[in-house]
Amino acid sequence: MSRDISIDIAKEYLHFSAAHFTVFSATERENLHGHNFQVEATFRGHVGDDGLCFDYNVVKTRLKTLCDALDEIMLLPGRCPHLEISVQQNHTVVAFHDERLPFLHRDVKVLPVRNVTVEELAHWLIGELTGEPEIAALPVTEIELRVSSGAGQWARATWTSP
């Protein structure tokens, strides 16, 4: 009998509200707007002799910390080839095409992504999650992380144990 299991973590509190704009080209971008993002994850592994796969609290705590760090902030893509992001006195300034967009430092988080999209957020979040030694040490074979920017619109990223 197989002892494989999938465990879904989909808590109401695993969410963040953030502003962004998607960059489409060197001259075209969306207007600044926001979403209420939701985060969920599925962990695949084996049920141990104690009837558990792993301690869920470790994962829930880390995912909540990641969501909290992105909540009520302007997300900027630090690796976008069409943006120039600089720090000037009290502002983080974004230069795009013929525009200059200043933001207060406290209102901005620059992520190491090419664009602030659910696709990029899913990959960044799963990298942050599995980059934690306590998470990487879990006895799981695969993690799938999902990010939604609204009902019915999800991106999924997968990590497989080496």
C-alpha angles and dihedrals in degrees: 000000000000117000094194116131141182117213119195120206108195108150123170090233093059094094142098136196113222142163124229145140126225116232113219101176143338089288107026131069139150121260116262109276141145144236139199098234121202124202127203133168139196121206122198122199145111131295108244128221088268091060093252135104095198143321105285092200091071091058097040092051093050094046091049091051091051092048092047090053090058098043121117095357141115109251117212128188107237093191099049109127091210098056131071112202119193139168115236119175106296096352142078104217124203118201114198123169102307096341133097116199117187121197130180110255092238091057097054138077117183110208125199092245135111095233136000099249132131088254093057094039091054092053093044093048094048089049091051091046097049092040088071109094092220091055095041088053094057114117094246129125099204141012124199116192123193130196124192127194092188143343113315097006116103139156121203130205124186133208120192122199112252 
